[in-house]
């Protein structure tokens, strides 16, 4: 039987389990979202998230094994996200994966959550992982990297303040939109005019690959009082203009890095990579620059175990196993 990896993802508020075979395909995956549980609080409550993981992860493992028609004894290695993320949430997944590895006498693989996102655009693709420029853009991270191959990454730039997804959520709260705010802004922006308001493109022409979104957020903060009662009626325009500024910065920086380093491939992943305008703008500009674009599938943009299983497979192939006494790291860097 070919290698089969079972991976758990519990870095924040999504409980997820997936299987990955030797070819990088996902025979079965399951995810349990906690958005309804945290929505009343306007954000993730760590204690609530970890308790929900404890309740949900075992049924998800059973579901995945059943869907793939395999047994625990068929698993070649067990993997889990070891960081970054919420400590109490990370502990649930890593402890269960280690316990299964110990009980079954199989290897354990600790996986960096960011590496999972980084490699997710190539999940299940015939050509495998392609070297090039990679953008990870989510609620907690905005990173631009030179992807040379599995395990060989160089960070070119990162946000100096808010992550792009964090900026989306904070602006959504200013506009009175429900949590999570990113998808709500995307939805309203489709009927708005992206040129209605001229928001700043911070650091777009800075000459490096760093990002900054706090000034953009502040611009919205000072603009809203000047609109008064008319702000409510201009929500689509506000959302479209803000979204256009964020996506313009992300796409421009990524393409500039590709040109400077002579890369032919660019990849985009993370929760914000599901944004419809970001995907459209990347598709348009990458084609114009004659670059090959790899976008993470929508199902693999938010936190999921399929990407963790795929990243774990790369380590399994190189026999890069983790010790059972390895610890989680909430601040783990790539």
C-alpha positions in Angstrom: 0.0 0.0 0.0 1.4 3.5 -0.9 2.0 6.0 1.9 -1.0 7.6 3.4 -0.8 10.6 5.7 -3.5 11.6 8.2 -3.3 15.2 9.3 -5.1 17.4 11.8 -5.5 21.1 11.7 -6.5 23.0 14.9 -4.5 26.1 14.8 -7.4 28.5 15.4 -11.1 27.9 15.2 -11.5 25.4 12.4 -11.4 21.7 13.3 -10.2 19.7 10.3 -8.9 16.3 9.3 -7.6 15.0 5.9 -5.8 12.1 4.3 -3.1 12.6 1.6 -1.7 9.8 -0.6 1.7 9.5 -2.2 0.6 11.3 -5.3 -0.5 14.4 -3.3 -4.2 13.6 -3.8 -6.8 13.9 -1.0 -8.9 10.7 -0.7 -11.0 12.3 2.1 -11.2 15.5 4.1 -13.6 16.9 6.7 -13.9 20.3 8.4 -16.0 21.7 11.1 -16.3 25.5 11.2 -16.8 27.4 14.4 -17.8 30.7 12.8 -21.4 30.5 14.3 -19.9 29.9 17.8 -17.6 33.0 17.7 -19.8 35.3 15.7 -21.6 36.8 18.8 -18.2 37.9 20.1 -17.0 39.5 16.9 -13.8 37.3 16.9 -12.3 34.0 18.0 -12.5 33.2 21.7 -9.5 30.9 22.4 -11.0 28.9 25.2 -14.2 28.2 23.3 -12.2 27.2 20.2 -10.1 24.7 22.1 -13.1 23.1 23.8 -14.8 22.8 20.5 -11.8 21.1 19.0 -11.8 18.5 21.7 -15.5 17.7 21.0 -15.2 17.6 17.2 -11.9 16.2 16.2 -12.6 12.5 17.0 -15.8 12.4 15.0 -14.0 14.1 12.1 -11.2 11.5 12.2 -13.8 8.7 12.1 -15.6 10.4 9.2 -12.5 10.7 7.1 -11.4 7.1 7.7 -14.9 5.9 6.8 -15.1 8.1 3.7 -11.8 6.8 2.4 -12.6 3.2 3.5 -9.3 2.8 5.5 -8.4 1.9 9.0 -5.9 3.5 11.4 -3.6 0.6 10.8 -3.4 1.7 7.1 -2.0 5.1 8.0 1.7 5.6 7.3 2.2 8.7 9.4 0.3 11.2 11.5 0.7 14.9 11.2 -0.6 18.1 12.9 -0.2 21.8 12.8 2.5 22.8 15.4 2.2 26.6 14.8 1.7 29.4 14.4 -1.7 29.7 16.0 -3.6 29.7 19.4 -1.6 27.7 21.9 -4.7 26.0 23.4 -6.0 25.0 20.0 -2.6 23.8 18.6 -2.2 21.6 21.7 -5.4 19.7 20.9 -4.4 18.6 17.4 -0.8 18.0 18.1 -1.5 15.9 21.2 -4.0 13.7 19.4 -1.8 13.2 16.4 1.2 12.2 18.6 -1.1 9.9 20.6 -2.2 8.1 17.4 1.4 7.9 16.1 2.5 6.4 19.4 -0.4 3.9 19.6 0.0 2.8 16.0 3.8 2.8 16.0 4.0 5.2 13.1 6.0 8.5 12.6 4.7 11.9 13.6 5.1 15.0 11.5 4.9 18.5 13.0 3.8 20.9 10.2 4.1 24.7 10.0 0.7 26.2 9.3 2.2 28.8 7.0 4.0 26.1 5.0 0.6 24.4 4.5 -0.8 27.6 3.0 2.4 28.2 0.9 2.1 24.8 -0.8 -1.7 24.6 -1.1 -1.9 26.1 -4.6 0.0 23.0 -5.9 -2.2 20.5 -4.0 -3.2 17.7 -6.4 -1.7 19.5 -9.4 0.1 17.2 -12.0 3.1 19.4 -12.3 3.7 19.4 -8.5 5.3 22.3 -6.6 6.7 25.0 -8.9 9.5 27.4 -7.9 8.6 31.1 -8.0 7.1 34.0 -6.0 4.6 33.1 -3.4 2.1 35.3 -1.6 0.5 34.2 1.7 -2.3 36.5 2.6 -4.7 35.8 5.5 -6.2 37.3 8.6 -2.9 36.9 10.6 -0.2 37.0 7.9 0.8 38.8 4.8 4.1 37.3 3.5 5.9 37.5 0.1 8.4 34.6 -0.4 10.8 33.2 -2.9 9.7 29.5 -3.2 12.6 27.5 -4.5 11.2 24.1 -3.6 9.7 22.1 -0.8 11.4 23.2 2.4 13.5 25.9 0.7 11.9 29.3 1.2 13.1 32.9 1.5 11.0 35.6 3.0 11.2 38.7 0.8 8.8 40.9 2.7 6.0 41.0 5.2 3.5 43.4 6.7 4.9 46.0 9.1 1.6 46.3 10.9 -1.8 44.8 10.1 -2.2 41.7 7.9 -4.4 42.3 4.9 -7.1 40.0 6.3 -6.9 41.8 9.7 -7.4 45.1 7.9 -10.5 43.7 6.1 -12.0 42.6 9.4 -11.3 45.9 11.2 -12.8 48.0 8.4 -15.8 45.7 8.3 -16.4 46.4 11.9 -16.2 50.2 11.2 -18.8 49.7 8.6 -21.1 47.7 10.9 -20.7 44.4 9.0 -20.9 41.0 10.7 -17.9 38.8 11.5 -16.0 37.6 9.5 -15.8 40.8 7.7 -13.7 39.9 4.6 -16.4 38.0 2.8 -18.9 40.6 3.6 -16.8 43.4 2.1 -16.2 41.2 -1.0 -19.9 40.6 -1.4 -20.9 44.3 -1.1 -18.0 45.4 -3.3 -19.4 43.6 -6.3 -22.1 46.3 -6.7 -19.9 49.2 -5.8 -17.6 51.6 -7.7 -13.9 50.9 -6.9 -12.9 54.4 -8.0 -15.5 56.2 -5.8 -13.0 56.8 -3.0 -9.2 57.3 -3.4 -7.7 55.3 -0.6 -3.9 55.3 -0.2 -1.7 52.5 -1.7 0.7 52.4 1.2 4.3 51.3 0.3 3.3 50.3 -3.2 6.3 52.1 -4.6 8.6 51.7 -1.6 11.2 49.7 -3.6 11.0 46.7 -1.3 8.5 43.9 -0.6 7.1 45.1 2.7 3.5 45.8 3.2 1.5 48.2 5.4 -2.3 48.4 5.8 -2.7 50.4 9.0 -2.8 53.7 7.1 -5.4 52.4 4.8 -7.5 51.4 7.8 -7.0 54.8 9.4 -8.1 56.5 6.1 -11.4 54.7 6.4 -11.7 55.7 10.0 -11.4 59.4 9.3 -13.5 59.3 6.1 -16.6 57.8 7.6 -17.5 60.8 9.9 -17.3 63.1 6.9 -19.9 61.1 5.1 -22.4 61.4 8.0 -25.8 59.7 7.4 -24.9 59.0 3.7 -22.3 56.4 4.7 -24.9 53.7 5.0 -26.1 54.2 1.4 -22.6 54.2 0.1 -21.4 50.9 1.6 -20.9 49.2 -1.7 -18.7 52.0 -3.0 -16.7 52.1 0.3 -16.2 48.4 0.2 -15.2 48.3 -3.5 -12.7 51.3 -3.1 -11.1 49.8 0.0 -10.9 46.4 -1.5 -9.4 47.8 -4.7 -6.6 49.5 -2.7 -5.7 46.3 -0.8 -5.7 44.1 -3.8 -3.8 46.6 -6.0 -1.0 46.7 -3.4 -0.8 42.9 -3.0 -0.8 42.2 -6.8 1.7 45.0 -7.6 4.2 43.9 -5.0 4.0 40.2 -6.0 4.5 41.0 -9.7 7.4 43.4 -9.0 9.1 40.6 -7.1 8.6 38.1 -9.9 10.1 40.6 -12.4 13.1 41.4 -10.2 13.9 37.7 -9.6 13.1 36.5 -13.1 10.4 34.1 -11.8 7.9 32.5 -14.2 5.5 31.2 -11.6 3.5 33.0 -8.9 1.3 31.4 -6.3 -1.3 32.9 -4.0 -2.7 31.3 -0.9 -4.4 32.0 2.5 -7.9 33.1 3.5 -7.8 36.4 1.7 -6.8 34.7 -1.6 -10.4 33.6 -1.8 -11.4 37.3 -2.4 -13.0 37.5 -5.8 -11.4 40.8 -6.8 -7.9 39.6 -5.8 -8.3 36.5 -7.9 -9.5 38.5 -10.9 -6.8 41.1 -10.6 -4.0 38.5 -10.3 -5.4 36.6 -13.3 -5.5 39.7 -15.4 -2.1 41.1 -14.5 -0.3 37.7 -14.5 -1.6 37.0 -18.0 -0.4 40.4 -19.2 3.0 39.8 -17.7 3.1 36.3 -19.2 3.4 34.6 -15.8 1.9 31.3 -14.8 -0.5 31.9 -11.9 -1.3 29.2 -9.3 -4.2 30.1 -7.1 -5.2 27.9 -4.1 -8.5 26.2 -4.7 -11.3 28.1 -2.7 -11.7 25.0 -0.4 -8.0 25.3 0.5 -7.8 29.0 1.1 -9.1 29.0 4.7 -7.6 26.8 7.4 -7.9 23.2 6.3 -6.2 19.8 7.0 -5.7 19.0 3.3 -2.9 21.5 3.0 -1.3 20.3 6.2 -1.4 16.7 4.9 0.2 17.8 1.6 3.0 19.7 3.4 3.5 16.7 5.7 3.8 14.4 2.6 6.8 16.5 1.5 8.5 15.9 4.8 7.5 12.2 4.8 9.2 11.7 1.4 12.5 13.0 2.9 12.1 11.1 6.2 11.9 14.4 8.1 10.0 13.0 11.1 9.3 14.9 14.3 10.0 13.8 17.8 7.0 12.9 20.0 8.3 15.3 22.6 8.4 18.2 20.1 6.4 21.2 21.3 4.0 23.6 19.7 5.0 27.1 18.9 2.2 29.7 18.7 4.7 32.2 17.1 6.4 29.7 14.8 8.0 31.4 11.8 8.4 30.0 8.3 
